[in-house]
Amino acid sequence: MAMAALLEKKRLQSVQHGERLSIVWQLPQYFVIAGAECFAVITQLEFFHGQAPDSMKSMLTALALLTVAVGNYLSSAMITLVAGVTRAWHSPGWIPDDLNQGHLDYFYWCLAAISFVNFIVYIYFASKYKLKKIVMHD
């Protein structure tokens, strides 16, 4: 999200100076996000299969997919909320219809801060977790 915020700030500056910015500038952040999602999903499923009782493995796989769906809905709700609140604070808000007049970079910085807090909470709970011993039968 920090990469997206920096790129959006650069895009807004180029719009103000009348310069064109190539879409290729977005590629690095898409590669980072795609890689992070692949590692996260694989790790999550491996954790569920390795640590869950046999009777719950398929349910936890479904739960993993459900978290993606809920995350998409929460993302839409958060965009709507931020757009409405920031529009009330000052027109046109952070996420207006014409993005050249808004500050989408502020929204990305907020997402980066939320992600950082989430990471700290994750580190806390992960440090408290005790792994289940896996017994291999030959």
Secondary structure as UniProt FT lines:
FT   HELIX           2..16
FT   TURN            17..18
FT   HELIX           23..26
FT   HELIX           27..51
FT   HELIX           54..56
FT   HELIX           57..89
FT   TURN            91..92
FT   HELIX           99..101
FT   HELIX           104..128
//
